[in-house]
Amino acid sequence: MTVGQFLLKRARIVAVIAIALTWFSLQAAHAQTYAVLHTFTGGLDGATPYGGLTWDGASNFYGTAAQGGYTGTRCYGLPGFSYATGCGTVFRLHRSGSNWAFSTIYQFRGGSVDGNFPTASVTIARDGSLYGTTVLGAYNGSQLCSGPGNSHFGCGVVFNLKPPASACKTALCGWTETITYAFPGSGQTGGAGPGLGALVFDHAGNLYGTDWNAVSNIGEVFQLLPSGGGWMLGMTYSTNTGQSYVPNDIYSGVTFDSAGNLYGTSMIGPDTGPYCQHAHYNNGCGTVYQVVSTSSGWNANILYSFTDGDDGKFAMAGVVADQAGNLYGATSDDGAGGAGVVFQLSPPGGSWAYHLIYSLSTGNPQSICLIFTEGGCSGPWGNLVLDSEGNLYGATYAAGTYQYGNVFKLSQSNGGWTYTDLYDFTGGTDGANPIGSLILDGNGNLFGTTAYGGANGDGVVFEITP
């Protein structure tokens, strides 16, 4: 154990030394460079960025911060069910050579004005505008949301942000927000409480997302259709259909295959499976599911149910697909190492086969697991990233050397997979607990956010360069 590691573990009074030692050891072992691009202050720039970044393919990176920003409205904060400072922000990082400029492009007001507590990353539309979701907000007096998204704080919104008509010359230029859809929270159509999953567009310009928090509806895939200059709710698939619960507590978004089918994961379910340890209600340790559009509506199939063993449990991250139709994902808990697993589902001849890629280790058993109060969901919460060479990248929430999360790479080699630890968060000024998905730019650089840590404890935006 190095001096920096000893001091960090025993006293945590010289975090700067520990970060410096980590920096140099990583450069020597993996030729990686870690840099903090922005440290959140909890003020107008925001705080606790749960979602990852979105890249426009040029010089701009966009993200959301769940709290911070405008403070003139009483906003409901999560987790902990306490009133938070600020309703959340949307921000932009502009890259110019080696320089980065941070700007807040929108501050949520909450209540009946607009959204509150954005936890997912934004999605860039064809016209350059941004679409995203908030867990709460837009209360109109009729919502019946369950859990923390109750009738006093609204059931969440889908929002659209458009840039100023003329070029912005300062860091204070705000974008214009339109509420695309306000979740009614009334049950099995429209739902409430969209979570960590980003929205996705299909080829026709329709939007798809997930929610989980309405009365009598603990998991839903929804579709929004352009209509008369606005949007209308299209088909929805609710996991509570009067039958046994199938996928439920859906925190991640969905992804398309080439045939237009949707795929996603649920944290728990189905209730037909064996009891899952630490699943306080409903049996089942989570699923990977498929949703198929038919002329009469949507049909769902469970492709795999996790078993509370070496295959992992509690999938909070979604799945990504390769060109051959294989799905790749991760669980946040269980597996031989105790910190979740990375897995592949392959469709050989119509049936889906589970393949264990890697078992993650050294998880923090006390890490928060959202709705659960026991156990630790210390594995990945955000989607894996698949590069053009078939390598996988991911971030754990509370695994790694210091149990504040880490960034890793899995490379295919001789029919197997090789694990490389790219960076271990120390919980100091470098950040702690990444939740959102990583992104790769065209030069192989990795970008992401941590929800906590940093100089102010409110999270950071980071870059890892090869």
C-alpha positions as CSV (number, residue, x, y, z in Angstrom):
1,M,0.0,0.0,0.0
2,T,1.4,3.4,-1.0
3,V,1.6,6.3,1.4
4,G,-1.2,8.1,-0.4
5,Q,-3.5,5.1,-0.2
6,F,-2.8,4.6,3.5
7,L,-3.6,8.2,4.3
8,L,-6.7,8.1,2.2
9,K,-8.0,4.9,3.9
10,R,-7.1,5.7,7.5
11,A,-7.6,9.5,7.8
12,R,-8.8,10.9,4.4
13,I,-7.1,14.2,5.2
14,V,-4.8,14.4,2.2
15,A,-7.0,13.4,-0.7
16,V,-4.8,15.5,-3.1
17,I,-1.8,13.2,-2.4
18,A,-3.9,10.1,-3.1
19,I,-5.2,11.6,-6.3
20,A,-1.7,12.4,-7.4
21,L,-0.5,8.9,-6.7
22,T,-3.4,7.4,-8.6
23,W,-2.7,9.7,-11.5
24,F,0.9,8.6,-11.9
25,S,0.3,4.9,-11.3
26,L,-2.5,4.9,-14.0
27,Q,-0.2,6.6,-16.5
28,A,2.5,4.0,-15.9
29,A,0.2,1.0,-16.0
30,H,-2.4,1.9,-18.6
31,A,-1.1,5.1,-20.3
32,Q,-4.4,6.8,-19.4
33,T,-4.8,10.5,-18.4
34,Y,-7.6,11.5,-16.1
35,A,-8.8,15.2,-16.0
36,V,-11.7,17.0,-14.3
37,L,-13.3,19.3,-16.9
38,H,-15.8,20.9,-14.5
39,T,-16.5,20.8,-10.8
40,F,-20.1,21.5,-9.8
41,T,-20.7,24.1,-7.1
42,G,-24.4,23.5,-6.3
43,G,-25.2,27.0,-7.5
44,L,-26.3,28.1,-11.0
45,D,-24.2,25.4,-12.7
46,G,-26.1,22.6,-10.9
47,A,-25.3,19.7,-8.6
48,T,-25.4,15.9,-8.6
49,P,-25.3,15.1,-12.3
50,Y,-27.0,11.6,-12.4
51,G,-27.1,11.5,-16.2
52,G,-24.1,11.2,-18.5
53,L,-23.1,13.5,-21.3
54,T,-24.4,13.7,-24.9
55,W,-22.0,14.7,-27.7
56,D,-23.2,16.5,-30.9
57,G,-20.4,15.0,-32.9
58,A,-18.6,18.4,-33.1
59,S,-17.5,20.6,-30.2
60,N,-20.4,20.5,-27.8
61,F,-21.2,18.2,-24.9
62,Y,-24.5,18.4,-23.1
63,G,-25.7,17.1,-19.7
64,T,-28.1,17.5,-16.9
65,A,-27.7,18.1,-13.2
66,A,-30.4,16.8,-10.9
67,Q,-30.3,19.7,-8.5
68,G,-28.9,23.2,-8.2
69,G,-29.8,26.1,-10.5
70,Y,-32.9,28.2,-9.8
71,T,-33.9,28.4,-6.1
72,G,-37.1,30.3,-6.2
73,T,-39.3,27.2,-6.1
74,R,-39.5,24.5,-3.4
75,C,-38.1,21.5,-5.1
76,Y,-38.3,17.9,-3.8
77,G,-34.9,16.2,-3.7
78,L,-33.9,12.6,-4.0
79,P,-32.6,10.5,-2.4
80,G,-33.4,11.2,1.2
81,F,-36.8,12.8,0.6
82,S,-35.6,16.3,1.7
83,Y,-36.1,19.6,0.1
84,A,-33.3,20.4,-2.2
85,T,-31.6,23.6,-3.3
86,G,-32.6,24.2,-6.9
87,C,-34.7,22.1,-9.3
88,G,-31.9,21.1,-11.6
89,T,-30.1,22.4,-14.8
90,V,-29.1,21.5,-18.3
91,F,-25.6,22.5,-19.2
92,R,-23.2,22.6,-22.1
93,L,-19.4,22.1,-22.3
94,H,-17.8,23.6,-25.4
95,R,-14.5,22.3,-26.6
96,S,-12.0,24.6,-28.4
97,G,-8.7,22.9,-28.8
98,S,-7.6,22.0,-25.3
99,N,-9.9,24.5,-23.6
100,W,-13.3,23.9,-22.2
101,A,-16.1,26.4,-21.6
102,F,-19.0,25.5,-19.3
103,S,-22.4,27.2,-19.5
104,T,-25.8,26.6,-18.0
105,I,-28.4,26.7,-20.8
106,Y,-31.5,26.0,-18.7
107,Q,-32.6,26.1,-15.0
108,F,-35.8,24.2,-14.1
109,R,-38.4,26.0,-12.0
110,G,-40.3,22.9,-10.8
111,G,-43.8,22.8,-9.5
112,S,-46.5,23.7,-12.1
113,V,-44.0,25.6,-14.3
114,D,-41.9,22.8,-15.7
115,G,-39.8,19.9,-14.6
116,N,-37.9,19.1,-11.4
117,F,-35.0,16.7,-10.9
118,P,-33.6,15.7,-14.3
119,T,-31.8,12.4,-13.9
120,A,-31.3,11.2,-17.5
121,S,-29.0,12.5,-20.2
122,V,-30.5,14.6,-23.0
123,T,-31.1,13.4,-26.6
124,I,-30.2,15.6,-29.6
125,A,-32.9,15.9,-32.3
126,R,-32.3,16.3,-36.0
127,D,-32.9,20.1,-35.7
128,G,-30.2,20.4,-33.0
129,S,-32.7,20.9,-30.1
130,L,-32.5,18.8,-27.0
131,Y,-35.1,16.4,-25.5
132,G,-35.0,15.1,-22.0
133,T,-37.0,14.1,-19.0
134,T,-37.5,15.1,-15.3
135,V,-38.6,12.7,-12.5
136,L,-40.9,15.3,-11.0
137,G,-42.6,18.6,-11.8
138,A,-45.5,20.1,-13.9
139,Y,-48.1,19.5,-11.2
140,N,-51.6,20.4,-12.4
141,G,-53.6,19.1,-9.4
142,S,-54.7,15.7,-10.8
143,Q,-51.6,13.5,-10.5
144,L,-51.6,10.4,-8.4
145,C,-48.0,9.5,-8.4
146,S,-46.7,6.9,-5.9
147,G,-43.5,7.1,-3.9
148,P,-41.5,10.4,-3.8
149,G,-43.2,11.7,-6.9
150,N,-46.4,12.5,-5.1
151,S,-49.3,14.8,-5.9
152,H,-47.5,17.9,-4.4
153,F,-44.6,17.8,-6.7
154,G,-45.8,16.4,-10.1
155,C,-45.1,13.3,-12.0
156,G,-42.4,14.5,-14.3
157,V,-42.2,15.9,-17.9
158,V,-40.6,15.3,-21.3
159,F,-39.1,18.7,-22.3
160,N,-37.5,20.2,-25.4
161,L,-34.8,22.9,-25.4
162,K,-34.1,25.1,-28.4
163,P,-31.0,27.4,-28.7
164,P,-31.3,31.1,-29.1
165,A,-32.1,32.3,-32.6
166,S,-28.9,34.4,-32.8
167,A,-25.4,33.3,-31.8
168,C,-24.8,33.4,-28.1
169,K,-21.7,35.5,-27.1
170,T,-21.8,34.9,-23.3
171,A,-22.1,31.9,-21.0
172,L,-25.4,33.1,-19.7
173,C,-27.6,32.7,-22.8
174,G,-30.6,30.6,-22.0
175,W,-32.4,28.2,-24.3
176,T,-36.1,28.1,-24.7
177,E,-38.0,25.2,-23.0
178,T,-41.2,23.6,-24.2
179,I,-43.0,20.9,-22.2
180,T,-43.5,18.1,-24.8
181,Y,-45.4,15.8,-22.4
182,A,-46.5,16.1,-18.8
183,F,-46.9,12.6,-17.2
184,P,-50.4,12.2,-15.7
185,G,-49.5,9.6,-13.1
186,S,-53.0,8.1,-13.6
187,G,-52.0,4.4,-14.1
188,Q,-51.3,2.3,-17.2
189,T,-51.2,5.0,-19.9
190,G,-48.6,7.7,-19.6
191,G,-47.2,6.7,-16.3
192,A,-44.9,8.9,-14.1
193,G,-41.4,9.3,-12.9
194,P,-39.1,8.7,-15.9
195,G,-35.8,7.5,-14.4
196,L,-32.2,7.2,-15.6
197,G,-32.8,6.2,-19.2
198,A,-32.4,8.7,-22.1
199,L,-35.1,9.1,-24.7
200,V,-34.5,7.6,-28.2
201,F,-35.8,8.5,-31.7
202,D,-36.9,6.0,-34.3
203,H,-36.3,6.6,-38.0
204,A,-39.7,8.3,-38.3
205,G,-39.0,10.9,-35.6
206,N,-41.1,9.3,-32.9
207,L,-39.7,9.4,-29.3
208,Y,-39.5,6.4,-26.9
209,G,-38.8,6.2,-23.2
210,T,-39.6,4.5,-19.9
211,D,-41.2,5.4,-16.6
212,W,-41.9,3.5,-13.4
213,N,-43.6,5.5,-10.7
214,A,-47.4,5.7,-11.3
215,V,-50.1,4.2,-9.2
216,S,-50.9,0.7,-10.5
217,N,-47.9,1.0,-13.0
218,I,-44.4,0.0,-11.9
219,G,-42.9,-0.2,-15.3
220,E,-43.9,1.2,-18.7
221,V,-42.4,1.8,-22.2
222,F,-44.1,4.8,-23.9
223,Q,-44.1,6.3,-27.3
224,L,-44.6,10.0,-28.2
225,L,-45.8,10.9,-31.8
226,P,-45.4,14.3,-33.5
227,S,-48.9,15.8,-34.0
228,G,-49.9,19.2,-35.3
229,G,-46.7,21.0,-34.2
230,G,-46.9,19.3,-30.8
231,W,-46.7,15.8,-29.5
232,M,-49.3,13.1,-28.5
233,L,-49.0,9.9,-26.5
234,G,-48.8,6.9,-28.9
235,M,-48.6,3.2,-27.9
236,T,-47.6,2.3,-24.4
237,Y,-46.7,-1.0,-22.9
238,S,-47.3,-1.3,-19.1
239,T,-45.8,-4.2,-17.2
240,N,-48.8,-4.4,-14.9
241,T,-51.5,-5.7,-17.2
242,G,-53.6,-7.7,-14.8
243,Q,-51.4,-10.7,-15.3
244,S,-48.3,-11.6,-13.3
245,Y,-45.8,-8.8,-13.0
246,V,-43.2,-9.1,-15.8
247,P,-40.4,-6.5,-16.0
248,N,-40.9,-3.9,-13.3
249,D,-39.0,-1.0,-11.8
250,I,-37.6,0.0,-15.1
251,Y,-34.9,2.7,-14.6
252,S,-33.0,2.4,-17.8
253,G,-34.1,3.4,-21.3
254,V,-34.6,1.2,-24.4
255,T,-32.6,0.5,-27.5
256,F,-33.6,-0.5,-31.0
257,D,-32.4,-3.3,-33.2
258,S,-32.4,-3.2,-37.1
259,A,-35.9,-4.6,-37.2
260,G,-37.4,-1.9,-35.0
261,N,-37.8,-4.0,-31.9
262,L,-37.1,-2.4,-28.5
263,Y,-34.9,-3.9,-25.8
264,G,-34.4,-2.9,-22.1
265,T,-33.8,-4.2,-18.6
266,S,-35.8,-4.1,-15.4
267,M,-34.3,-4.0,-11.9
268,I,-36.7,-6.6,-10.5
269,G,-39.3,-9.1,-11.7
270,P,-40.9,-11.3,-12.7
271,D,-42.9,-12.5,-9.7
272,T,-43.1,-16.0,-11.1
273,G,-39.4,-16.5,-10.2
274,P,-37.8,-17.5,-6.9
275,Y,-37.6,-14.9,-4.1
276,C,-34.7,-12.6,-4.7
277,Q,-32.6,-11.5,-1.7
278,H,-33.1,-7.8,-0.8
279,A,-36.0,-7.4,-3.3
280,H,-38.4,-6.1,-0.7
281,Y,-41.5,-6.5,-2.9
282,N,-42.1,-8.7,-5.9
283,N,-40.0,-11.7,-6.5
284,G,-37.4,-11.9,-9.3
285,C,-34.0,-10.3,-9.6
286,G,-34.6,-8.4,-12.8
287,T,-35.0,-9.1,-16.5
288,V,-33.8,-8.3,-20.0
289,Y,-37.0,-7.8,-22.1
290,Q,-38.0,-7.2,-25.7
291,V,-41.0,-5.2,-26.9
292,V,-42.3,-5.9,-30.4
293,S,-44.8,-3.6,-32.2
294,T,-47.7,-5.3,-33.8
295,S,-50.9,-4.1,-35.5
296,S,-52.8,-4.5,-32.3
297,G,-50.3,-3.0,-29.9
298,W,-47.1,-3.9,-28.2
299,N,-46.1,-7.4,-27.0
300,A,-43.3,-8.0,-24.5
301,N,-41.1,-11.0,-24.2
302,I,-38.7,-11.8,-21.3
303,L,-35.4,-12.8,-22.9
304,Y,-33.6,-13.5,-19.6
305,S,-34.4,-13.5,-15.9
306,F,-31.5,-13.1,-13.5
307,T,-31.3,-15.8,-10.8
308,D,-29.7,-14.2,-7.8
309,G,-26.4,-16.0,-8.4
310,D,-23.3,-15.7,-10.5
311,D,-25.3,-14.3,-13.4
312,G,-25.9,-11.1,-11.4
313,K,-29.1,-9.3,-10.3
314,F,-30.7,-5.8,-10.2
315,A,-29.9,-4.6,-13.8
316,M,-30.1,-0.8,-13.6
317,A,-28.2,-0.2,-16.8
318,G,-29.9,-0.9,-20.2
319,V,-28.5,-2.9,-23.0
320,V,-26.6,-2.0,-26.2
321,A,-26.6,-4.0,-29.5
322,D,-23.9,-4.9,-32.0
323,Q,-24.4,-5.3,-35.7
324,A,-24.9,-9.1,-35.3
325,G,-27.9,-8.5,-32.9
326,N,-26.1,-9.5,-29.7
327,L,-27.0,-7.5,-26.6
328,Y,-24.5,-6.4,-24.0
329,G,-25.4,-5.2,-20.5
330,A,-24.5,-5.2,-16.8
331,T,-26.0,-5.8,-13.5
332,S,-25.4,-3.7,-10.4
333,D,-25.2,-6.5,-7.9
334,D,-24.3,-10.2,-7.3
335,G,-22.0,-12.3,-9.5
336,A,-18.9,-14.1,-8.2
337,G,-17.2,-10.8,-7.3
338,G,-20.2,-9.3,-5.6
339,A,-20.3,-6.1,-7.6
340,G,-22.4,-7.1,-10.6
341,V,-21.5,-8.7,-13.9
342,V,-21.1,-7.8,-17.6
343,F,-23.0,-10.1,-19.8
344,Q,-24.0,-10.9,-23.4
345,L,-27.2,-12.2,-24.8
346,S,-27.0,-13.8,-28.2
347,P,-29.9,-14.9,-30.4
348,P,-28.8,-18.2,-32.0
349,G,-31.7,-19.4,-34.1
350,G,-34.6,-17.7,-32.3
351,S,-33.7,-18.4,-28.7
352,W,-31.5,-16.2,-26.5
353,A,-28.5,-17.5,-24.7
354,Y,-26.8,-15.8,-21.7
355,H,-23.0,-15.5,-21.7
356,L,-21.1,-14.2,-18.7
357,I,-18.4,-11.9,-19.9
358,Y,-16.9,-10.7,-16.6
359,S,-17.7,-10.6,-12.8
360,L,-16.9,-7.3,-11.2
361,S,-15.4,-7.2,-7.7
362,T,-14.7,-5.1,-4.6
363,G,-18.1,-3.5,-4.4
364,N,-19.3,-1.4,-1.5
365,P,-22.0,-3.3,0.3
366,Q,-23.4,-0.1,1.8
367,S,-23.9,1.7,-1.5
368,I,-27.3,3.1,-2.2
369,C,-29.6,0.9,-4.2
370,L,-32.3,3.4,-5.0
371,I,-35.6,1.8,-3.8
372,F,-33.8,-0.8,-1.7
373,T,-32.4,-0.3,1.8
374,E,-30.2,-3.4,2.0
375,G,-27.4,-4.7,0.0
376,G,-25.4,-2.7,-2.4
377,C,-25.9,-1.9,-6.1
378,S,-22.2,-1.0,-6.6
379,G,-21.9,-2.2,-10.2
380,P,-22.8,-0.2,-13.3
381,W,-25.9,2.0,-13.3
382,G,-25.3,3.4,-16.8
383,N,-25.2,1.6,-20.2
384,L,-22.0,0.1,-21.5
385,V,-20.3,1.7,-24.5
386,L,-19.4,-0.5,-27.5
387,D,-16.7,0.8,-29.8
388,S,-16.1,-0.1,-33.5
389,E,-13.6,-2.8,-32.6
390,G,-16.0,-4.6,-30.2
391,N,-14.5,-3.3,-27.0
392,L,-16.8,-2.5,-24.1
393,Y,-16.4,0.4,-21.6
394,G,-18.3,0.9,-18.4
395,A,-18.3,2.6,-15.0
396,T,-19.2,1.1,-11.7
397,Y,-21.1,3.1,-9.1
398,A,-19.2,2.0,-6.0
399,A,-16.7,-0.6,-6.9
400,G,-13.0,-0.2,-7.7
401,T,-10.0,0.2,-5.4
402,Y,-11.5,2.9,-3.2
403,Q,-15.2,1.8,-3.6
404,Y,-16.2,5.1,-5.1
405,G,-16.6,3.7,-8.5
406,N,-14.2,3.0,-11.4
407,V,-14.0,3.1,-15.2
408,F,-13.1,-0.1,-17.0
409,K,-12.5,-1.6,-20.4
410,L,-13.2,-5.1,-21.7
411,S,-11.4,-6.3,-24.8
412,Q,-12.0,-9.4,-26.8
413,S,-8.9,-11.7,-26.8
414,N,-8.4,-15.3,-27.9
415,G,-12.1,-16.0,-27.6
416,G,-12.3,-14.4,-24.2
417,W,-12.4,-11.0,-22.6
418,T,-9.6,-9.1,-20.9
419,Y,-10.4,-6.6,-18.2
420,T,-8.5,-3.3,-17.8
421,D,-9.1,-0.9,-14.9
422,L,-8.8,2.6,-16.5
423,Y,-9.4,4.7,-13.4
424,D,-10.5,4.4,-9.8
425,F,-12.3,7.3,-8.2
426,T,-11.0,8.3,-4.8
427,G,-13.9,10.3,-3.5
428,G,-11.8,13.5,-3.4
429,T,-11.6,16.3,-5.9
430,D,-11.6,13.7,-8.7
431,G,-15.3,12.8,-8.0
432,A,-17.2,9.8,-6.7
433,N,-20.0,7.5,-7.8
434,P,-20.6,7.7,-11.6
435,I,-24.2,7.0,-12.5
436,G,-24.7,8.0,-16.1
437,S,-23.4,6.2,-19.2
438,L,-19.9,7.0,-20.6
439,I,-19.5,8.4,-24.1
440,L,-16.6,8.0,-26.6
441,D,-15.6,10.7,-29.0
442,G,-14.0,10.2,-32.4
443,N,-10.4,10.1,-30.9
444,G,-11.0,7.4,-28.3
445,N,-11.5,9.8,-25.4
446,L,-14.0,8.8,-22.7
447,F,-16.2,11.3,-21.0
448,G,-18.6,11.0,-18.1
449,T,-19.9,12.5,-14.9
450,T,-19.9,11.6,-11.2
451,A,-22.9,12.3,-9.0
452,Y,-20.9,13.1,-6.0
453,G,-17.4,14.0,-4.9
454,G,-15.4,16.9,-6.4
455,A,-14.2,19.9,-4.4
456,N,-17.8,20.8,-3.4
457,G,-19.2,17.3,-3.1
458,D,-21.7,18.0,-5.9
459,G,-20.0,16.0,-8.7
460,V,-17.7,16.5,-11.6
461,V,-17.5,16.1,-15.4
462,F,-14.4,14.1,-16.3
463,E,-12.3,13.0,-19.4
464,I,-10.1,10.0,-19.7
465,T,-7.7,10.1,-22.7
466,P,-5.7,7.1,-24.0
